[in-house]
């Protein structure tokens, strides 16, 4: 291991041309996901009339405050697998009159529908976040989906607008993001790609734009590297390959195509512990996480062949780490702790998102509270912010910022995991409002790293750093130690004559803000 005080590492040299602009990094790449799964909705977002937790309309105000600090851009709901067995009529009207159902996907528990459309839309208003609603394609009907968007967005005397007013909401809501089902190759109906593409076209057609509300329709796409699924959806839109011209009437049926990718270091049956892992398992996790770059590039290349103008967006509306549930918890609730390892995985993902901002229009981490790679963990009145939460907060400066390529002049040091070799350094940069932000992840378990950025095309008046790290990769936040992994000022940043030198400890995530003159 390199002496952390020696400064003996050979720096990796890189160039950032601050006057050469790339695509804008949509703030929606920092989106979130809330499914009726385990304790994400109930006990997480929504606790009803509990006296020991401040609430508004049953929604936890501490959770709202924490997420507002992230400038959360959108929230996906009601699923996930739950979306394709959810019938929205069951979640409106007087709570005591709402029918119950069985949540067969997640724990085989009874869902009482006390959190429905009005509660979700109120939550989005409290968060100042756009709703992303997934319609039921698997067990629902085209009419049901069309009436839901009418209920949400129509302002006149239509049947569904009258029903909404009868349920206490006069003004319509704005709903832009509209998902056409979820994982149709699996829990969303077991479709083949061609069959689903035709269904998505039908559902997209009958999910109407009302009163100036313009839907951004998102077709449910592939799992991981199922590139046939993506190509089939592009073909169904009627593009002539290589031209970007439409050969038929289908363009407009959907505006984006999604896919899902989870970082799982083990097998599906034995994914590994969220907190008890060694360096070899840590490196397996990183090797899996690094696949996101290949997947984004490959799905984008297929879409580019049909749509070189990039009119159709690519949406990664489920991503994150997936480990075995915490011992003693319901295996169907997917509750896992969140360590520094998860934060490193998030940093690697965001850099990849930034590099593909020309095609990516949205990403949603799974999930926001108490499920998988969560931002927040709750237990009764207690609330804990996870290491992943802090990566989202430190990266806020990339929201709707102009990306800048980071051109590397030297090879990046690498990590070997089995037969895979992956970079141990990841970085990206953007600028907006007279400031630039550089994010750097040093994923190496034991070695410090040095970077030397040649900053060109703008005068840089100053640089300040922040760092997220901990003594061990397994470190995590608890109610007894809520700040075990939290950001601190980072001093090992030196700016001189347009050159920025940064020395980064092992297993750390760092952001450097540049003040542009």
N, C-alpha and C positions, 0 to 999 in steps of 0.2 A: 504493500500500500504506500502511495506517495505521502511523504511528510506533509500534513495539511498546512504547515507554516513555511515550507521551503520555497514555494513559488517556482518549483523546478519543472512543472508540466510544460510541455511544448504546446503553445496555444494553437487552437484551430482558427485560422484566419477566414474572415467572411466580409463581404461587401454588401452594404445596403444603400441603394440609390434612392434617397428620399424624394427626389424630384421625378422619379419614374413610377407611375401609379399602376397598380393592378386592379382587379375587381374589388368592389365593395364587399366587406364581410358582413352579411346580414346579421342583425341582432338575433334573428330567429334561429341561428345555429346554436344559440344558448337556451333553447326551449326545454320544457319540462313535461312530465307525464304523471298523471294521477289516475290510477285504475281502481275499481272496486275489487281490491285484492288485499287480503290480510288487514293490516292496520294503516293503510295509506289514507283512505277516506275517513273511516270511522276510527277515532282515537288519534288520527294524525291531523287531517284538516278539520274534521267535524266532530264535535264532542257534545252537541246539544246543550243542555242546561246545567252542565257541571259547575258547581259553585267554586271549585278550587282552580279554575282556569278562566281567565278573562276571555269573553266571547262576544261576538256580534252575529246574531242570527244563527247561533250554534257553531260558528267558525272560530277556531282558535286565533286570537289576535297576536300571540307571540310568534306563531308560524307565519302569519301574514307579514308582520313587521320584518322578520328575518328574510323572507323572500323578496319583499320590496327593496331591501338593501342590495339585492342582486340585480335590480332592474329586470326582473323576470319578464321575458317578452311574450311568451305564450304558454298555455297549459293544455295538454291533450287529455281528453276524457270522453267516454267512461271506460275505455279500454283501448288496446289489449283484447284478450280473448273474451272478456266480459262484454265487450261492445256487441258481439254478434249473438248474444242471447238476451240483450237488454232491449226492452220495449218501452219507449219513452213515455207513453201514456200512463204507465204504472208509477211514474215518478213526478206527477203533477197533481195539483189539487190539495185538499186538506190532508195533512200527513196521516191523521188517524184513519183516513179512508183508503189509503194507498194499499194495494195488494202486495203480498210478499212473494218471493220467488226463491228458488234454490240456486246458489252460486256454485254450479257444478264444476267449474274449472279450478276454483281456488278455495279448497278446504271443505267443500260440500256443506257450506254454512247457509243459514237463512239470511237473505237480503231483505230488509224491510222497506227499502226505497224511500227512506226519510231524507236522503240526499239525492235530489233529482235536478231537473233542468233549472228551476228558479234558484236553487241553492248554488249550483255550479256557476251560473251566470253572475250571481251576487258575489261569489268568491273571486271571479275574474275581475269584476269591477273594483273590489277591494285591493286586489293585487296590481291593478292598472296593467293587466295582461290580456292579450287577445285569446279568445277561446279557440281551441282546435277540437272539434267534435267529430267523433267517429260514428258513422251511421251503421245500423245493423243490416248487413248484407247476407250473412250466413243463415239466420233464421227469420229475418224480417222481410218486408215487401218493399217494392218500389214506391207504392203509395205511402207507406208508413214513413219512409225517409223524406219524401216530398212534403208531406204534411208537417213533419218536424221542422223543416227549414221555413215553411210558411208560418208556423206557430212562433218561431223565434224572430222573424225579420219583417213580417208584413204589418203595415200600419193602418189599413183601411178596415172595411167591415166584412172581410173574408171569414169563412167558418173558423179557421184556426186562430185568426187574430181575435175574434170574439171569445174563443175559448181561453186564450191567454189573458184577456181582460177580466174574464170571469174568475180567473185564478189570481188576480191582484196586480197584474203588470199591464199598465196602459200602453206605454211606449214600447216599440219593438227594440230589440238589441241589434247590434252589428255583429255579424258572424262571417268571417272571411274564410277560415281554414276548415275544410269539410272533407273528412276521410270516408272513402268508399269501402268500408269494411276493414278487417284486420287479419293478417296472416291467412288468407283464403286457401293457401296450400295445406293448412293444418286445422287449427281450432276454428277458423273462420269459414269452414264449409267443405274442406277437402276437394277443392277445385283443381283441375289442371290449368295451366296458364292460358290456353286458348279459351276455355269455358269461362274462366274468371274475366278475361279481357272483354268478352262480349257482355257479361253481366255488369262490369264496371262502366262500360259505355252506356248501358241502359240506365243504371242508377244515376250516373252523371248527367244524363240528358234530362231526367225528370226531377232532379234536385235543382229547382229553378232559382233564378235571381229575382228577388222581390224588392220593389221600392228603392231601386238604386243600390241595394246590397249585392256586391259582386263576389260570388263564391270563387275560392281557389280550391278546386277539386283535386284531391290526392288519391290516386289509385294505389291500392295495397300491392306491394311488390315482393321481391325475392327474400329468401333467407340466405344470408351470407353470399356465396358465390354462384347462386343459381342465375347465371347470365341469360339462359334461355327465357326465363320469366320476364326479364327486363326487355329483351329484344321482342318478345311477343307483344308486350304492352305497347311498345313503340310502333310495331307493325300495325296494330289494331287502330292506332290513331290515323293511319292512312298516309304517312309520310312516304315519299319516294326516296329510297336510300341514296344518299350522297348529294341530294339536292335541297333538302329542307322544304320541298314543296308538298302540299297535300294532294293526294290522288283521290280523296273522297271526303265525305261530310263529317268524319269522326273527330277531327281536331276541334277542341273545345269541350269534348266529353269529359276530359280530365286535364288538369294543368301541370300535374307533377306525378312522379312515380316514387314510391318509397322502397326501402329495404331495411332489414333488421340484422344487427350483428352484435353478439355478446362476446365478451372476453371470458373464456372458461379455461382455466389452466389444466384441469383434469378431464375426466370423462363425464358424460351426461349423468351417469348414475353416481359418480363420486367426483364432484367438482373440486373439492379441496376446502380447507378451512379458511374463513375470512381473516383470522387472526393468528393461527398457528401454522406457520410455513417457514421453510428454510430458504436459503439463497437460490438453490436450484429451482425450487418452485416459483420463487419470485421471478427468475429469469424466464421460466416457461410462460408466466403471465405476461411479461413484456413481449415475448415473441408472438403470443397470440394477439395482443393489443396492436402490435406493429402491422398486422395484416390489414388494418383499416386503410392504409395507404394503397395497397394493391387493390382492394375491393372498390374503393372510390374511383381509382383510375380506370379499372376495367368496366364498371357500370357506366361511367362517364363516356368512355370510348365507344361503347355500343350506342349510347344516346347520340353522341356526336355524329355517328355515321348516318343517322336518320334526320337529325336536327342540328346541323352545324351552327345555326343561329342561336342555339341554347334557349329556345322559347319554353321548353318543358323542364321543370325543376326536378332535382334529385333530393329526396327527403330521407334522412336516416332517423325515423321516428321512434326507434328503440335501440339504445346502445348502453353499454356499461359492463361492469364486472358482474359475474354470477358465480357465487360460491355456495357451499352447503349451508343450510339454515343454521342459526345458532342452536346449540344443544338445548333441548327442553322446550323448543317452540314448535308450533304447528308447521309441519313440512309444507303445507299448502299456502302458508302466509309469506314465504320467501323473505324472512327477516334475517339480515346479516349485518354484522359490524362493518366499519369503514375505517381503514387504516391509511397510513402514508402511502402504501402501495397503490391504493385506489386513486389517490391524488396524482401520482406519477402517471397512471394510465390515462386519467383525464387530460393532463397536460399534453401527452402524446397525441391524443385524439384531436384536441383543439388545433394544434399545429397543422394536422392533416386537413381538417375542415377549412382552415384559412387558405391552404394551398389549392383547394378545390372550390373556392368561393364563386368561381365563374359558373359552376353548374349547381352547387348545393344551395337550396333555398331554405332549408330547415333541418334541425336535428333536435331530438328530444331524449334526454337521459332517462333511464328507467331505474328507479322512479323517485318522486320528489320526497316523500316522507315514509320512513319505516319499511321500505321494500327495496331489495337489491341495492344498487349504488346510490343511496339516498343522500339528499342534502341535509336532512334533519332527522333526528331520532327523538321520539317522545316516549315518556313513560309516566302516565298520570300527569301531574302538573309540571314535570321536569321536561326540559327541551335541551338537546345537545346539537351543536353544529358540527358537521363531519369535516374531515380534511378535504373531501371533494367540494363541499360548499365553498371553502376558501379559495380553491382554484377558480371557480366561477366568479367570485368576487374580485380576485386579483386581475382577472382578464376582462373586466367590464369595459376597459378602454378600447377593446377591439370591436365593440358593438357598432355597427354601421360605419366603421372606419374603412379607409382606403388601404388595401393591402400593399405591401412592398415585398418583393422577392428577396430572400436572403441567399446570396450567391457564395457558396463555399469554395475557398481556394485550396483547402487542404482536406484530406480524407477525415471523416469523423471516426473517432474511436468506436469500437464495436464490442458487443457482448455475444458470446456463443452459448446457445441453448440447444443441446442435442445436435440435430443437423441444421439448425437455423442460426444465422448470424444476423443480428439486428443492431442498428445504431444505438449508442448509449447517450447521444446528445440529440435533442430536438429543439428547433427554434422557429419562430415566425415573427413578423413585424407588421405594424400598420400605423396610420396616422390620421388624426382628425383634430380640428379646433386648435391648431397651433401646438399640438403635442404628438409625440410618437410613443408607441409602446412596443417593447421587445419582450417576448416570452421565451424562456429557456428552461428545458427540463434536462437535468443530469440524472439519467436513470441508473447509472452504475451503482452497485451496492456498496462499494468500498473506496473507489478512486475519485479524487477531486478532478475537476476539468477546468480548462481555461479557454476563453474565447476572446478573439480580438476582432472587433467590428470596425471596418473602414466606413465611416458615415459620409456619404457624398450627396451633393445636390442641395444641401441646406445648412445653415449655420445652427449649431446646437449650443444653447446657452447654459445648459446644465443637465445633470443626470442623477436620478435618485432610484434606489433599488428596494425591493421587498423580497423576502424569502419565506418559503414554507418548507420546513424540514423537521426532523426529530432525531434523537439518538439512535432509534431503531426503525426498521421498515415496518415492524408490527405495531408501532405506536398508534394509539387511537384515543379519541375523546370519550369521556364518560361523565356522568353527573357528578362524580367525585373529583374528576380532573378534566374539566371541560376545555382547557386550553393546552392540553398536552401536544397537540399539533395545531398551531395557529400562526398566522403571518407575523413577521417582525421586520424592522428596518434592516436593510442589507448594505453593509459598508464597503464590501470588496468590489466596488465599481469605480473605475478611474477614467476620466475623460480628459484628453489632451490633444489639441490640434486636430480635431475631427476623428480621433481614434478612441474607441471605447474598449477598455480592457475589463474583463469580468472573470473572476475566479469563483467557481461554484462547488460547494461541498458535495460529497456523494449523496445520492437519493434526495435530491432537492428540486423544488420548482421555484423559479426566480422570475420576477418581472422588473424591467428597467423602464422608467418613464423619462423621455427626453423632452426638454423644453426647447422648442424651435424658435430661433430668433426671428 
